[in-house]
Amino acid sequence: SISDFHQVDKQGLVLDLISALQAQHRRFKIDANSDTSSGDVKVTSAASGSWVNAPATSATGAVRVASGDAFGGNSGDIEVKSGSSDIATSGAVRIGTSDAGAQAGGISIASGTSTLGAGSSLDMAAGTASDGVSVGGGVGL
């Protein structure tokens, strides 16, 4: 036997990983591919009252996507966009809140504050048409 040798229980690790994934299956879901499209990916927080000992009136958790903080360098971008399509329509990007019995949540889009240098801009633009016949989209506020 080798001194200070620790054997890794690979089978136990695999079973623990499978159990953890099954416990979170409602929060992270990957649908199967079909003949015509790749599977959807869905990330959600758990529904209120859906976990052990949770009251039915409990709140749901937030879903956050963020790049890490940077010290000395730039932090990473976050990009949310649909894929391109060479002959059909690309997917839409929708940002919205759902209906509520009391007050629906608001939508806030803001750029950060600059400590040194100019502040950043907030740009909105509609798509253009490159076929020379169709018109571009509009921006409504």
Steps between C-alpha positions, in 0.01 A plus 500: 500500500616850412555744786227769530304345210130587500272305274220694329160333505408574138172313515396689813590832337293416193199399712531821706514707181197324353308554824589870504391543139173320564434721802541809281330365186211746525738796513722409207333324210639401162244370254588233250582591142229440241523439127461873433662681796745465783358466850400798713700593811306634797638636828246587770472545872276258687127574517375627834400226740673232291774402744487309827337690788443810285183696570266537204540878520880496473681715242696368204870556457652738246684379190815700444756493223815699570863509401755493777653806663838605363783658695749670270343381174166512320208292617339275242207598280157340519334436169144386455399447141333253272690309237517607140310340213627497143160456330231528768421721800737537795346460844366796696644621830232579754553675830192545714328446828199281564154594622448543874205513737642809671766683299689363201877535510668784311771487237819695553778542245795708616870530437739522792665799660856585394742593777756631251415615150178551312181315576384227266219536250174316458432421137183364341471425132253318281609249240566602143404332175779428255295387200444857375122454496384429856498764773681474831330456833389782730583596857199569721517658842 
